[in-house]
Amino acid sequence: MLHGRLADWRATLRRATSVESTERGARFRFSDDIDVAALANLATAEQRCCSFLTFGLGFEPGQVTLEIRGPADARPLLDEFVQLAGQEPDGEVVPGASPSDTASAAPASDARETLISGVTDT
């Protein structure tokens, strides 16, 4: 994730009504008033950057689901998406978390760049 997308992801994922870690990634549910085009554009930009990740959108009455999946060695990055939503990777809410309470983008981005360089396409 680049610095600009990091802020976009944080703002978007904080709107999730539920977040869950899955075996291969994470699932985010949103109310159906989410800007689906913006969500799809964000996922597309991220997939271009991180081709080892896959993104899927699902639609059900009243909700939109975003699923992000990746290989096992991308788990730390996938957990970071969950954390951007204000959740711990096990699905528990981060106490007192709000969009302004998160750590600065630079350290997270540096960690992501290190992780990305070590992940191979599968």
N, C-alpha and C positions, 0 to 999 in steps of 0.2 A: 504494500500500500504506500502510495506517495503521500506526502504531508497534506495536500489538498483533499485527497480522497479520504484520508483518515478522519478529518473533520466531518466530511459528508457521511461516512459510515457511522460515526458516533451519533450524529443528529438523526439519521434514519433509524438505526437499530434501537435507539432510546424510545422510539415510538412503538416498538413491539409490545403486543399484549401478552405474549408468552414466549419464552425462550427455553430450548432444551438442547443439551448436548446429545448427539447420536453417536453410534459406533464409528461412523466415518466422517462426522462433521458436526453440524449444528442446524437446528430448525428454528425459524423465527416466524411468529404469526402476528399479523397486523390487521387492524380493522379495515374494512373495504374502502375507507376514504383515503388510504395511502395513495400517493402519486405513483401508480404502477409504472408509468413510462420512466420516471426519474429512477425508480428502483431498478428497473431493467437496464437503464443506461449505466448506472453505478456498477451493477454486477458485470455488465459487458466490459467496462473499462478495467475492472479488477481481473477478469479472466484473461484479458490481453496481457496484463502485467504478470499474472501468476497462472500460467497455462496448466499447471498441475492441479488447480482447483476446478470444480464444476459447480455451477449455480443452476438452480431450478426454481421456477415460480409455479405455484399452484393456486387455484381459485375455488373457493367454496362459498356458499351463501354467507355473506357477512364478514368474510375474512380472506386475506391473501397470505400465502405461505411462501417464504423464501428458504430454500435449503441450500447449504454450502457444504460440499464434500471435498475430501482430499485424501492423499495417501497417508499411511500411518506416521511417516516422519514429518508430516505437516501439522500434527496435532497441536503443537504450541501455537501456531498461527491460527488454527481453527478456534482454539480456546480464547485467543485474543479477540476474535469477533464477538464471542459470547460476553467477554468482559466489557467490550465497547457498549453493549446493551445494558450495562449496569448489573450484570450477573456474574457470579462465580462459575467456573466451568462445570461444577456439579449441579447448577441450576438454582442455587440460592441467591437471593438478592444481596448485593453488596450494601452493607449498612450505610445509610445516609448518602448513597450515591446519587449524584445528579450530573447532568452534562458538564457543569463547570467544575466538578470535583475530581475529574479524572486526571491522570498524570499527563505531563506535557507530551506533545506529539513526537518530539525529537528522540527521546530514549526509546519509545515503543517502535518508532520507525527504524532506528538503528538495529534493534533486536530483530525486527522483521527482515531487514535486508540481510542480516547474518543468516537467519533461518532460510530465507529464499535461496541464498547461494548454496546451501547444503541440501536442498531438496531436488530430486530428479524427477523428470516426467515418467509416468507409469503408463 
